């Protein structure tokens, strides 16, 4: 049963990376090439994937914690690395996008792709989390 929850958690984390990648593709590729109906369907399906990803992560993590508790140094520090990547990536990505839209201070447009890449990497690091030896 533990293997199932490990696979579920890893797949959900990969879905998170897909959501980040699809968000970039929606912004840069599809916003000009799709008609409004197809664009709306793409946006809503990506939102559904994002919400279901979070639900799967919570459920899988909850089940994994019932089975094991991390004891090694790497097992304890890995989630901190992932969380830092998420926080920093979100600030670089989301704030920079919003700063450009709403003319907020400290708008450094070049940080947007760095933040997006950091979010992608953080999701993929999260996918590895349940496989770290306890």
C-alpha positions in Angstrom: 0.0 0.0 0.0 2.9 2.4 0.7 4.2 2.0 -2.9 0.7 3.1 -4.2 0.8 6.3 -2.1 4.4 7.0 -3.1 3.5 6.7 -6.8 0.3 8.8 -6.2 2.3 11.5 -4.5 5.0 11.5 -7.3 2.4 11.6 -10.1 0.6 14.5 -8.4 3.9 16.4 -8.1 4.5 15.8 -11.8 1.0 17.1 -12.5 2.1 20.3 -10.6 5.0 20.7 -13.0 2.6 20.2 -15.9 0.4 23.0 -14.5 3.3 25.4 -14.4 4.5 24.5 -17.9 0.9 24.7 -19.3 0.5 28.1 -17.6 3.6 29.4 -19.4 2.3 27.9 -22.7 -1.1 29.4 -22.2 0.5 32.8 -21.7 3.0 32.7 -24.5 1.7 30.3 -27.1 -2.0 29.6 -26.9 -3.4 33.1 -26.0 -3.0 34.3 -29.6 -3.4 31.1 -31.6 -6.6 29.6 -30.1 -10.2 30.9 -30.5 -11.9 32.1 -27.3 -13.8 28.8 -26.8 -10.8 26.6 -27.1 -8.8 29.0 -24.9 -11.4 29.0 -22.2 -11.5 25.2 -22.3 -7.7 25.1 -22.0 -7.8 27.5 -19.0 -10.5 25.7 -17.2 -9.0 22.2 -17.7 -5.6 23.5 -16.4 -7.4 24.9 -13.4 -9.0 21.6 -12.7 -5.6 19.9 -13.0 -4.2 22.4 -10.5 -6.9 21.8 -7.9 -6.9 18.0 -8.3 -3.1 18.1 -8.0 -3.4 19.7 -4.6 -6.0 17.3 -3.4 -3.9 14.3 -4.5 -0.9 15.7 -2.8 -2.7 16.2 0.5 -4.3 12.8 0.4 -1.1 11.0 -0.6 1.0 12.8 2.0 -1.6 12.1 4.7 -1.5 8.4 3.9 2.3 8.3 3.7 2.6 9.9 7.1 0.4 7.3 8.6 2.9 4.6 7.4 6.3 6.2 8.0 8.0 9.2 9.6 11.2 10.6 8.2 14.2 10.2 10.5 17.3 10.9 8.4 18.8 14.3 7.8 18.1 14.3 4.1 14.5 13.2 4.6 14.0 16.1 7.1 15.8 18.8 4.9 14.4 17.8 1.5 10.9 19.2 2.2 12.4 22.4 3.4 14.3 22.7 0.1 11.1 22.0 -1.9 9.1 24.6 0.2 11.8 27.2 -0.3 11.8 26.6 -4.0 8.0 27.0 -4.1 8.0 30.2 -2.1 10.9 31.9 -3.9 9.7 30.7 -7.3 6.2 32.1 -6.6 7.5 35.5 -5.6 9.8 35.7 -8.6 7.1 34.5 -11.0 3.7 35.8 -9.7 4.9 39.1 -8.2 6.9 39.9 -11.3 3.9 39.2 -13.6 1.6 41.3 -11.4 4.2 44.1 -11.1 4.2 44.3 -14.9 0.4 44.3 -15.2 -0.3 46.8 -12.4 2.9 48.8 -12.6 4.1 47.9 -9.1 7.6 48.7 -7.9 10.5 46.3 -8.6 9.3 45.0 -11.9 12.2 42.9 -13.3 10.7 41.1 -16.2 13.7 38.8 -16.6 12.8 37.1 -13.2 9.5 35.7 -14.6 11.2 32.7 -16.4 13.5 32.1 -13.5 10.6 31.9 -11.1 8.7 29.6 -13.5 11.7 27.3 -13.8 12.2 27.3 -10.1 8.6 26.3 -9.6 9.0 23.5 -12.2 12.1 22.2 -10.5 10.4 22.4 -7.1 7.5 20.3 -8.3 9.9 17.7 -9.7 11.9 17.7 -6.5 8.6 17.1 -4.7 8.0 14.1 -6.9 11.1 12.5 -5.5 10.2 13.2 -1.9 8.4 9.9 -1.0 11.3 7.9 -2.4 13.9 9.3 -0.1 15.1 6.7 2.4 13.7 7.3 5.8 
